[in-house]
Amino acid sequence: MTTTFIELTEDEFDKQFPLLTNHLNPNASCAFGDGPGCLFETYGDELAFVRAQAPHAVWTFIDGDDGDCYVVSGYHFVNRIGYLISTVPVPEGTDIEVRIALSS
C-alpha cells in the first residue's frame, strides 16, 4: 500500500481537523483564543484516554531537531511533547505533518 505524505499549514490543519478539548485537564495547553486547551499529556489518565481513541484521530505534537515543533498524524513516541485528538480522522494511507515555526 502506498502512503501519501501531505504538509499542511497551521491554518489548513485547524480548518480540516478540528480538535477535541482536553476535558481531563482545565489547564491544558494548545488553546485557541480564550478557550480550553487541546493538548493531552504523555502519561497517566490523559495518555490512557489518547490510547483509547481511534488511531486515525490521534496526532503527536513533537519537538523537531530544527528548533521548530511539528504536529504529525498518528501516535509517536520519539520527541513527543503531547497528543492531540481530532474530530475528523486522517484518511487511510495518509501521513500529515504541520510545521509550527518557532525559529526564524
MOPAC internal coordinates of N, CA, C and O (Angstrom, degrees):
PM7 1SCF
backbone

  N    0.0000 0     0.00 0     0.00 0    0    0    0
  C    1.4405 1     0.00 0     0.00 0    1    0    0
  C    1.5276 1   109.53 1     0.00 0    2    1    0
  O    1.2310 1   120.43 1   -44.67 1    3    2    1
  N    1.2918 1   116.79 1   135.33 1    3    2    1
  C    1.4490 1   123.27 1   179.88 1    5    3    2
  C    1.5218 1   109.76 1   -86.76 1    6    5    3
  O    1.2310 1   120.74 1   -42.04 1    7    6    5
  N    1.3248 1   116.19 1   137.96 1    7    6    5
  C    1.4539 1   121.18 1   177.04 1    9    7    6
  C    1.5203 1   108.76 1  -104.59 1   10    9    7
  O    1.2310 1   120.98 1   -47.04 1   11   10    9
  N    1.3180 1   115.74 1   132.96 1   11   10    9
  C    1.4571 1   122.05 1   177.40 1   13   11   10
  C    1.5203 1   108.40 1   -96.26 1   14   13   11
  O    1.2310 1   120.50 1   -50.75 1   15   14   13
  N    1.3280 1   116.66 1   129.25 1   15   14   13
  C    1.4659 1   122.20 1   178.30 1   17   15   14
  C    1.5201 1   108.60 1  -102.79 1   18   17   15
  O    1.2310 1   121.03 1   -50.72 1   19   18   17
  N    1.3491 1   115.64 1   129.28 1   19   18   17
  C    1.4591 1   121.26 1  -179.45 1   21   19   18
  C    1.5214 1   109.26 1  -128.83 1   22   21   19
  O    1.2310 1   120.78 1   -47.13 1   23   22   21
  N    1.3232 1   116.11 1   132.87 1   23   22   21
  C    1.4609 1   121.73 1   172.58 1   25   23   22
  C    1.5297 1   107.69 1  -103.57 1   26   25   23
  O    1.2310 1   120.80 1   -50.58 1   27   26   25
  N    1.3192 1   116.07 1   129.42 1   27   26   25
  C    1.4580 1   121.63 1   178.10 1   29   27   26
  C    1.5197 1   110.22 1  -117.59 1   30   29   27
  O    1.2310 1   120.63 1   -27.36 1   31   30   29
  N    1.3205 1   116.40 1   152.64 1   31   30   29
  C    1.4589 1   120.68 1   170.21 1   33   31   30
  C    1.5271 1   107.49 1   -78.95 1   34   33   31
  O    1.2310 1   120.43 1   -12.37 1   35   34   33
  N    1.3134 1   116.79 1   167.63 1   35   34   33
  C    1.4668 1   120.21 1   177.05 1   37   35   34
  C    1.5242 1   110.76 1   -59.58 1   38   37   35
  O    1.2310 1   120.27 1   137.21 1   39   38   37
  N    1.3356 1   117.10 1   -42.79 1   39   38   37
  C    1.4663 1   120.58 1  -179.91 1   41   39   38
  C    1.5233 1   111.77 1   -64.05 1   42   41   39
  O    1.2310 1   120.28 1   137.89 1   43   42   41
  N    1.3254 1   117.06 1   -42.11 1   43   42   41
  C    1.4660 1   120.26 1   177.83 1   45   43   42
  C    1.5252 1   110.97 1   -62.77 1   46   45   43
  O    1.2310 1   120.90 1   137.37 1   47   46   45
  N    1.3301 1   115.88 1   -42.63 1   47   46   45
  C    1.4598 1   120.89 1   178.07 1   49   47   46
  C    1.5307 1   110.49 1   -60.44 1   50   49   47
  O    1.2310 1   120.61 1   131.73 1   51   50   49
  N    1.3263 1   116.44 1   -48.27 1   51   50   49
  C    1.4710 1   120.97 1  -179.19 1   53   51   50
  C    1.5243 1   111.67 1   -57.81 1   54   53   51
  O    1.2310 1   119.92 1   140.51 1   55   54   53
  N    1.3211 1   117.76 1   -39.49 1   55   54   53
  C    1.4655 1   122.14 1  -178.59 1   57   55   54
  C    1.5279 1   111.99 1   -74.26 1   58   57   55
  O    1.2310 1   120.25 1   140.33 1   59   58   57
  N    1.3250 1   117.13 1   -39.67 1   59   58   57
  C    1.4596 1   120.63 1  -173.46 1   61   59   58
  C    1.5265 1   114.34 1   -86.61 1   62   61   59
  O    1.2310 1   120.56 1   152.68 1   63   62   61
  N    1.3447 1   116.53 1   -27.32 1   63   62   61
  C    1.4596 1   120.35 1  -173.93 1   65   63   62
  C    1.5340 1   110.97 1  -133.21 1   66   65   63
  O    1.2310 1   119.83 1  -105.15 1   67   66   65
  N    1.3424 1   117.92 1    74.85 1   67   66   65
  C    1.4666 1   120.17 1   178.09 1   69   67   66
  C    1.5354 1   110.23 1   -57.67 1   70   69   67
  O    1.2310 1   121.22 1   -34.72 1   71   70   69
  N    1.3290 1   115.27 1   145.28 1   71   70   69
  C    1.4605 1   120.33 1  -174.43 1   73   71   70
  C    1.5247 1   112.60 1  -105.10 1   74   73   71
  O    1.2310 1   121.66 1   -31.68 1   75   74   73
  N    1.3304 1   114.42 1   148.32 1   75   74   73
  C    1.4600 1   120.64 1   170.95 1   77   75   74
  C    1.5183 1   108.54 1   -75.12 1   78   77   75
  O    1.2310 1   120.29 1   -34.23 1   79   78   77
  N    1.3054 1   117.04 1   145.77 1   79   78   77
  C    1.4559 1   119.48 1   172.88 1   81   79   78
  C    1.5254 1   108.60 1   -81.73 1   82   81   79
  O    1.2310 1   121.12 1   -25.23 1   83   82   81
  N    1.3026 1   115.47 1   154.77 1   83   82   81
  C    1.4587 1   120.97 1   178.63 1   85   83   82
  C    1.5274 1   107.99 1   -81.77 1   86   85   83
  O    1.2310 1   120.76 1   -80.25 1   87   86   85
  N    1.3100 1   116.14 1    99.75 1   87   86   85
  C    1.4627 1   122.55 1  -178.76 1   89   87   86
  C    1.5268 1   112.36 1   -77.42 1   90   89   87
  O    1.2310 1   120.25 1   170.73 1   91   90   89
  N    1.3266 1   117.13 1    -9.27 1   91   90   89
  C    1.4580 1   121.27 1  -178.78 1   93   91   90
  C    1.5268 1   113.00 1   -90.65 1   94   93   91
  O    1.2310 1   120.36 1   162.29 1   95   94   93
  N    1.3352 1   116.92 1   -17.71 1   95   94   93
  C    1.4634 1   121.07 1  -176.18 1   97   95   94
  C    1.5293 1   109.63 1  -138.54 1   98   97   95
  O    1.2310 1   119.80 1   -74.57 1   99   98   97
  N    1.3262 1   117.98 1   105.43 1   99   98   97
  C    1.4635 1   120.10 1  -179.38 1  101   99   98
  C    1.5320 1   113.30 1   -66.25 1  102  101   99
  O    1.2310 1   119.88 1   167.87 1  103  102  101
  N    1.3295 1   117.83 1   -12.13 1  103  102  101
  C    1.4625 1   122.25 1  -179.84 1  105  103  102
  C    1.5254 1   112.67 1  -106.96 1  106  105  103
  O    1.2310 1   120.18 1  -162.31 1  107  106  105
  N    1.3238 1   117.26 1    17.69 1  107  106  105
  C    1.4711 1   120.99 1  -178.60 1  109  107  106
  C    1.5213 1   110.37 1   -62.26 1  110  109  107
  O    1.2310 1   121.02 1   -32.62 1  111  110  109
  N    1.3294 1   115.65 1   147.38 1  111  110  109
  C    1.4666 1   120.16 1   178.57 1  113  111  110
  C    1.5251 1   110.45 1   -86.53 1  114  113  111
  O    1.2310 1   121.04 1     5.90 1  115  114  113
  N    1.3312 1   115.61 1  -174.10 1  115  114  113
  C    1.4751 1   123.78 1  -175.93 1  117  115  114
  C    1.5192 1   111.37 1    65.54 1  118  117  115
  O    1.2310 1   121.10 1  -130.80 1  119  118  117
  N    1.3175 1   115.51 1    49.20 1  119  118  117
  C    1.4670 1   121.15 1   178.12 1  121  119  118
  C    1.5185 1   109.60 1   -89.22 1  122  121  119
  O    1.2310 1   120.94 1   -28.01 1  123  122  121
  N    1.3095 1   115.80 1   151.99 1  123  122  121
  C    1.4548 1   122.21 1   174.62 1  125  123  122
  C    1.5174 1   107.34 1  -106.22 1  126  125  123
  O    1.2310 1   120.55 1   -64.31 1  127  126  125
  N    1.3257 1   116.55 1   115.69 1  127  126  125
  C    1.4620 1   120.07 1  -176.81 1  129  127  126
  C    1.5093 1   110.31 1    64.11 1  130  129  127
  O    1.2310 1   120.89 1    47.33 1  131  130  129
  N    1.3124 1   115.89 1  -132.67 1  131  130  129
  C    1.4665 1   120.79 1   179.75 1  133  131  130
  C    1.5247 1   111.77 1   -94.06 1  134  133  131
  O    1.2310 1   120.08 1  -173.17 1  135  134  133
  N    1.3170 1   117.45 1     6.83 1  135  134  133
  C    1.4601 1   121.59 1  -176.46 1  137  135  134
  C    1.5155 1   112.73 1   -74.41 1  138  137  135
  O    1.2310 1   121.15 1    -4.66 1  139  138  137
  N    1.3269 1   115.41 1   175.34 1  139  138  137
  C    1.4717 1   120.33 1   178.72 1  141  139  138
  C    1.5218 1   111.39 1   -70.84 1  142  141  139
  O    1.2310 1   120.56 1   -22.67 1  143  142  141
  N    1.3160 1   116.53 1   157.33 1  143  142  141
  C    1.4559 1   122.04 1  -179.05 1  145  143  142
  C    1.5173 1   113.35 1   -76.75 1  146  145  143
  O    1.2310 1   121.20 1   -20.07 1  147  146  145
  N    1.3141 1   115.30 1   159.93 1  147  146  145
  C    1.4703 1   122.21 1  -175.89 1  149  147  146
  C    1.5290 1   113.80 1  -114.82 1  150  149  147
  O    1.2310 1   119.81 1   171.12 1  151  150  149
  N    1.3321 1   117.97 1    -8.88 1  151  150  149
  C    1.4634 1   120.03 1  -174.00 1  153  151  150
  C    1.5253 1   110.55 1   -82.33 1  154  153  151
  O    1.2310 1   120.88 1   -48.98 1  155  154  153
  N    1.3322 1   115.93 1   131.02 1  155  154  153
  C    1.4572 1   122.58 1   176.79 1  157  155  154
  C    1.5237 1   108.93 1  -102.36 1  158  157  155
  O    1.2310 1   120.76 1   -38.15 1  159  158  157
  N    1.3217 1   116.15 1   141.85 1  159  158  157
  C    1.4613 1   122.18 1  -178.96 1  161  159  158
  C    1.5298 1   111.84 1   -69.40 1  162  161  159
  O    1.2310 1   121.35 1    -8.72 1  163  162  161
  N    1.3251 1   115.03 1   171.28 1  163  162  161
  C    1.4654 1   122.42 1  -176.31 1  165  163  162
  C    1.5288 1   112.54 1   -99.47 1  166  165  163
  O    1.2310 1   120.39 1  -161.67 1  167  166  165
  N    1.3215 1   116.86 1    18.33 1  167  166  165
  C    1.4652 1   120.47 1  -177.55 1  169  167  166
  C    1.5345 1   109.92 1  -154.14 1  170  169  167
  O    1.2310 1   121.15 1   -11.64 1  171  170  169
  N    1.3060 1   115.41 1   168.36 1  171  170  169
  C    1.4543 1   122.46 1   172.31 1  173  171  170
  C    1.5228 1   115.33 1    63.38 1  174  173  171
  O    1.2310 1   121.26 1    31.42 1  175  174  173
  N    1.3405 1   115.20 1  -148.58 1  175  174  173
  C    1.4632 1   121.96 1  -177.30 1  177  175  174
  C    1.5258 1   112.37 1   -60.52 1  178  177  175
  O    1.2310 1   120.49 1   145.06 1  179  178  177
  N    1.3303 1   116.68 1   -34.94 1  179  178  177
  C    1.4608 1   119.23 1  -179.30 1  181  179  178
  C    1.5281 1   111.18 1   -67.20 1  182  181  179
  O    1.2310 1   120.11 1   136.63 1  183  182  181
  N    1.3202 1   117.40 1   -43.37 1  183  182  181
  C    1.4642 1   120.36 1   177.02 1  185  183  182
  C    1.5252 1   110.36 1   -64.71 1  186  185  183
  O    1.2310 1   119.98 1   139.82 1  187  186  185
  N    1.3215 1   117.64 1   -40.18 1  187  186  185
  C    1.4659 1   120.76 1   177.83 1  189  187  186
  C    1.5287 1   110.38 1   -59.72 1  190  189  187
  O    1.2310 1   120.34 1   139.11 1  191  190  189
  N    1.3146 1   116.95 1   -40.89 1  191  190  189
  C    1.4619 1   120.90 1   177.84 1  193  191  190
  C    1.5315 1   110.45 1   -63.60 1  194  193  191
  O    1.2310 1   120.34 1   134.90 1  195  194  193
  N    1.3226 1   116.95 1   -45.10 1  195  194  193
  C    1.4660 1   121.30 1   179.30 1  197  195  194
  C    1.5270 1   110.14 1   -59.56 1  198  197  195
  O    1.2310 1   120.24 1   133.08 1  199  198  197
  N    1.3052 1   117.14 1   -46.92 1  199  198  197
  C    1.4705 1   121.84 1  -177.24 1  201  199  198
  C    1.5296 1   112.20 1   -65.16 1  202  201  199
  O    1.2310 1   120.09 1   158.48 1  203  202  201
  N    1.3388 1   117.44 1   -21.52 1  203  202  201
  C    1.4637 1   121.69 1   179.83 1  205  203  202
  C    1.5368 1   112.46 1   -84.43 1  206  205  203
  O    1.2310 1   120.32 1   173.12 1  207  206  205
  N    1.3320 1   116.99 1    -6.88 1  207  206  205
  C    1.4644 1   121.23 1  -177.78 1  209  207  206
  C    1.5291 1   111.40 1   -84.11 1  210  209  207
  O    1.2310 1   121.35 1   -18.69 1  211  210  209
  N    1.3166 1   115.03 1   161.31 1  211  210  209
  C    1.4734 1   119.98 1   175.14 1  213  211  210
  C    1.5248 1   108.49 1   -59.99 1  214  213  211
  O    1.2310 1   119.25 1   -49.31 1  215  214  213
  N    1.3198 1   119.03 1   130.69 1  215  214  213
  C    1.4643 1   121.87 1  -175.83 1  217  215  214
  C    1.5320 1   114.59 1   -55.18 1  218  217  215
  O    1.2310 1   119.81 1   146.08 1  219  218  217
  N    1.3121 1   117.97 1   -33.92 1  219  218  217
  C    1.4696 1   120.79 1  -178.08 1  221  219  218
  C    1.5245 1   112.99 1   -78.31 1  222  221  219
  O    1.2310 1   120.22 1   178.28 1  223  222  221
  N    1.3300 1   117.18 1    -1.72 1  223  222  221
  C    1.4632 1   121.40 1   177.12 1  225  223  222
  C    1.5318 1   111.64 1  -104.06 1  226  225  223
  O    1.2310 1   120.27 1   176.23 1  227  226  225
  N    1.3333 1   117.10 1    -3.77 1  227  226  225
  C    1.4689 1   122.17 1  -176.94 1  229  227  226
  C    1.5296 1   110.16 1   -93.99 1  230  229  227
  O    1.2310 1   121.57 1   -42.58 1  231  230  229
  N    1.3139 1   114.60 1   137.42 1  231  230  229
  C    1.4710 1   123.35 1   177.06 1  233  231  230
  C    1.5188 1   107.96 1  -127.12 1  234  233  231
  O    1.2310 1   120.43 1   -33.31 1  235  234  233
  N    1.3253 1   116.79 1   146.69 1  235  234  233
  C    1.4624 1   120.76 1   177.19 1  237  235  234
  C    1.5214 1   108.77 1  -112.62 1  238  237  235
  O    1.2310 1   121.45 1   -51.33 1  239  238  237
  N    1.3267 1   114.83 1   128.67 1  239  238  237
  C    1.4631 1   122.25 1   175.44 1  241  239  238
  C    1.5174 1   105.86 1   -91.47 1  242  241  239
  O    1.2310 1   120.50 1   -64.34 1  243  242  241
  N    1.3453 1   116.65 1   115.66 1  243  242  241
  C    1.4658 1   119.70 1  -173.43 1  245  243  242
  C    1.5285 1   111.86 1  -121.89 1  246  245  243
  O    1.2310 1   121.91 1   -22.71 1  247  246  245
  N    1.3184 1   113.95 1   157.29 1  247  246  245
  C    1.4506 1   123.44 1   175.12 1  249  247  246
  C    1.5234 1   107.09 1   -91.86 1  250  249  247
  O    1.2310 1   120.51 1   -64.56 1  251  250  249
  N    1.3341 1   116.63 1   115.44 1  251  250  249
  C    1.4622 1   120.87 1  -178.53 1  253  251  250
  C    1.5113 1   112.50 1   -79.67 1  254  253  251
  O    1.2310 1   120.62 1   -23.33 1  255  254  253
  N    1.3013 1   116.41 1   156.67 1  255  254  253
  C    1.4623 1   122.06 1   179.17 1  257  255  254
  C    1.5297 1   112.29 1   -72.68 1  258  257  255
  O    1.2310 1   120.34 1   168.22 1  259  258  257
  N    1.3385 1   116.95 1   -11.78 1  259  258  257
  C    1.4615 1   121.43 1  -177.14 1  261  259  258
  C    1.5350 1   113.53 1   -96.73 1  262  261  259
  O    1.2310 1   120.10 1  -172.56 1  263  262  261
  N    1.3351 1   117.42 1     7.44 1  263  262  261
  C    1.4637 1   120.81 1   179.86 1  265  263  262
  C    1.5160 1   113.52 1    94.46 1  266  265  263
  O    1.2310 1   119.85 1   170.40 1  267  266  265
  N    1.3060 1   117.90 1    -9.60 1  267  266  265
  C    1.4586 1   122.34 1   176.77 1  269  267  266
  C    1.5277 1   109.33 1  -100.63 1  270  269  267
  O    1.2310 1   121.19 1   -10.46 1  271  270  269
  N    1.3221 1   115.33 1   169.54 1  271  270  269
  C    1.4616 1   120.71 1   173.63 1  273  271  270
  C    1.5205 1   108.02 1  -109.79 1  274  273  271
  O    1.2310 1   121.16 1   -18.38 1  275  274  273
  N    1.3249 1   115.40 1   161.62 1  275  274  273
  C    1.4551 1   121.59 1  -179.16 1  277  275  274
  C    1.5218 1   109.84 1  -138.43 1  278  277  275
  O    1.2310 1   121.12 1   -31.63 1  279  278  277
  N    1.3070 1   115.47 1   148.37 1  279  278  277
  C    1.4580 1   122.05 1   168.19 1  281  279  278
  C    1.5152 1   105.03 1  -109.51 1  282  281  279
  O    1.2310 1   120.59 1   -58.67 1  283  282  281
  N    1.3240 1   116.48 1   121.33 1  283  282  281
  C    1.4600 1   121.14 1  -178.29 1  285  283  282
  C    1.5240 1   109.68 1  -123.24 1  286  285  283
  O    1.2310 1   121.24 1   -37.89 1  287  286  285
  N    1.3102 1   115.23 1   142.11 1  287  286  285
  C    1.4587 1   119.26 1  -179.42 1  289  287  286
  C    1.5204 1   109.91 1   -66.76 1  290  289  287
  O    1.2310 1   121.28 1   -37.09 1  291  290  289
  N    1.3314 1   115.16 1   142.91 1  291  290  289
  C    1.4538 1   121.28 1   176.79 1  293  291  290
  C    1.5166 1   113.49 1    97.48 1  294  293  291
  O    1.2310 1   122.06 1    -7.01 1  295  294  293
  N    1.3092 1   113.67 1   172.99 1  295  294  293
  C    1.4598 1   122.81 1   179.51 1  297  295  294
  C    1.5228 1   108.50 1   -93.88 1  298  297  295
  O    1.2310 1   120.94 1   -61.83 1  299  298  297
  N    1.3283 1   115.81 1   118.17 1  299  298  297
  C    1.4691 1   121.17 1  -179.97 1  301  299  298
  C    1.5197 1   109.09 1  -127.35 1  302  301  299
  O    1.2310 1   120.84 1   -25.26 1  303  302  301
  N    1.3043 1   115.99 1   154.74 1  303  302  301
  C    1.4618 1   121.77 1  -176.61 1  305  303  302
  C    1.5295 1   112.35 1  -107.54 1  306  305  303
  O    1.2310 1   119.90 1   138.96 1  307  306  305
  N    1.3239 1   117.79 1   -41.04 1  307  306  305
  C    1.4668 1   122.45 1  -174.46 1  309  307  306
  C    1.5308 1   110.45 1   -71.42 1  310  309  307
  O    1.2310 1   120.63 1   -48.31 1  311  310  309
  N    1.3228 1   116.41 1   131.69 1  311  310  309
  C    1.4687 1   125.11 1   177.09 1  313  311  310
  C    1.5292 1   113.76 1    61.67 1  314  313  311
  O    1.2310 1   119.62 1  -161.51 1  315  314  313
  N    1.3075 1   118.34 1    18.49 1  315  314  313
  C    1.4673 1   120.89 1  -177.85 1  317  315  314
  C    1.5189 1   111.72 1   -69.79 1  318  317  315
  O    1.2310 1   121.73 1   -39.51 1  319  318  317
  N    1.3173 1   114.29 1   140.49 1  319  318  317
  C    1.4671 1   121.87 1   173.14 1  321  319  318
  C    1.5164 1   108.40 1  -104.77 1  322  321  319
  O    1.2310 1   120.75 1   142.48 1  323  322  321
  N    1.3131 1   116.18 1   -37.52 1  323  322  321
  C    1.4561 1   122.06 1   179.83 1  325  323  322
  C    1.5140 1   109.73 1  -179.10 1  326  325  323
  O    1.2310 1   121.40 1     6.85 1  327  326  325
  N    1.3235 1   114.92 1  -173.15 1  327  326  325
  C    1.4641 1   120.64 1  -176.19 1  329  327  326
  C    1.5230 1   111.11 1  -126.40 1  330  329  327
  O    1.2310 1   121.33 1   -28.00 1  331  330  329
  N    1.3135 1   115.06 1   152.00 1  331  330  329
  C    1.4554 1   123.19 1   175.61 1  333  331  330
  C    1.5251 1   107.17 1  -124.97 1  334  333  331
  O    1.2310 1   121.02 1   -27.85 1  335  334  333
  N    1.3315 1   115.65 1   152.15 1  335  334  333
  C    1.4617 1   121.10 1   177.92 1  337  335  334
  C    1.5177 1   107.78 1  -125.11 1  338  337  335
  O    1.2310 1   120.46 1   -55.86 1  339  338  337
  N    1.3226 1   116.72 1   124.14 1  339  338  337
  C    1.4647 1   119.87 1   179.05 1  341  339  338
  C    1.5280 1   110.16 1   -96.39 1  342  341  339
  O    1.2310 1   121.51 1   -25.94 1  343  342  341
  N    1.3252 1   114.72 1   154.06 1  343  342  341
  C    1.4637 1   120.23 1   177.04 1  345  343  342
  C    1.5183 1   110.81 1   -83.19 1  346  345  343
  O    1.2310 1   120.46 1   167.26 1  347  346  345
  N    1.3280 1   116.73 1   -12.74 1  347  346  345
  C    1.4654 1   123.23 1   177.74 1  349  347  346
  C    1.5279 1   106.70 1  -116.80 1  350  349  347
  O    1.2310 1   119.86 1   -55.30 1  351  350  349
  N    1.3371 1   117.87 1   124.70 1  351  350  349
  C    1.4678 1   119.49 1  -179.42 1  353  351  350
  C    1.5259 1   112.21 1   -75.41 1  354  353  351
  O    1.2310 1   121.40 1   -24.50 1  355  354  353
  N    1.3083 1   114.93 1   155.50 1  355  354  353
  C    1.4644 1   121.91 1   174.05 1  357  355  354
  C    1.5319 1   107.29 1   -73.83 1  358  357  355
  O    1.2310 1   119.78 1   -44.59 1  359  358  357
  N    1.3224 1   118.03 1   135.41 1  359  358  357
  C    1.4658 1   119.59 1   179.25 1  361  359  358
  C    1.5284 1   111.92 1   -59.24 1  362  361  359
  O    1.2310 1   120.89 1   -34.60 1  363  362  361
  N    1.3031 1   115.89 1   145.40 1  363  362  361
  C    1.4655 1   122.76 1   177.44 1  365  363  362
  C    1.5272 1   109.44 1   -54.13 1  366  365  363
  O    1.2310 1   120.53 1   -42.46 1  367  366  365
  N    1.3312 1   116.60 1   137.54 1  367  366  365
  C    1.4587 1   120.89 1   177.50 1  369  367  366
  C    1.5166 1   114.41 1    76.89 1  370  369  367
  O    1.2310 1   120.26 1  -161.42 1  371  370  369
  N    1.3395 1   117.10 1    18.58 1  371  370  369
  C    1.4586 1   121.62 1  -178.09 1  373  371  370
  C    1.5273 1   109.92 1  -125.76 1  374  373  371
  O    1.2310 1   120.44 1   -46.24 1  375  374  373
  N    1.3175 1   116.77 1   133.76 1  375  374  373
  C    1.4660 1   123.51 1   171.28 1  377  375  374
  C    1.5203 1   107.02 1  -114.55 1  378  377  375
  O    1.2310 1   121.07 1   -49.13 1  379  378  377
  N    1.3306 1   115.55 1   130.87 1  379  378  377
  C    1.4679 1   120.51 1  -177.38 1  381  379  378
  C    1.5184 1   109.62 1  -121.78 1  382  381  379
  O    1.2310 1   121.35 1   -38.27 1  383  382  381
  N    1.3317 1   115.03 1   141.73 1  383  382  381
  C    1.4588 1   121.82 1   177.86 1  385  383  382
  C    1.5281 1   108.96 1  -132.52 1  386  385  383
  O    1.2310 1   121.67 1   -43.14 1  387  386  385
  N    1.3441 1   114.40 1   136.86 1  387  386  385
  C    1.4584 1   121.66 1   177.23 1  389  387  386
  C    1.5222 1   107.43 1  -124.54 1  390  389  387
  O    1.2310 1   120.38 1   -60.04 1  391  390  389
  N    1.3117 1   116.89 1   119.96 1  391  390  389
  C    1.4654 1   120.68 1   179.09 1  393  391  390
  C    1.5241 1   108.82 1   -85.88 1  394  393  391
  O    1.2310 1   121.11 1   -50.47 1  395  394  393
  N    1.3331 1   115.48 1   129.53 1  395  394  393
  C    1.4530 1   122.43 1   175.30 1  397  395  394
  C    1.5236 1   105.73 1  -107.19 1  398  397  395
  O    1.2310 1   120.53 1   -84.11 1  399  398  397
  N    1.3218 1   116.59 1    95.89 1  399  398  397
  C    1.4614 1   121.15 1  -172.79 1  401  399  398
  C    1.5242 1   111.30 1   -69.95 1  402  401  399
  O    1.2310 1   120.95 1   -58.94 1  403  402  401
  N    1.3126 1   115.79 1   121.06 1  403  402  401
  C    1.4623 1   122.71 1   176.79 1  405  403  402
  C    1.5204 1   111.30 1  -112.86 1  406  405  403
  O    1.2310 1   121.18 1   153.96 1  407  406  405
  N    1.3438 1   115.35 1   -26.04 1  407  406  405
  C    1.4672 1   119.65 1  -179.65 1  409  407  406
  C    1.5170 1   110.00 1  -102.47 1  410  409  407
  O    1.2310 1   120.96 1   -16.79 1  411  410  409
  N    1.3047 1   115.78 1   163.21 1  411  410  409
  C    1.4704 1   118.64 1   179.58 1  413  411  410
  C    1.4965 1   111.79 1   -94.99 1  414  413  411
  O    1.2310 1   120.10 1   180.00 1  415  414  413

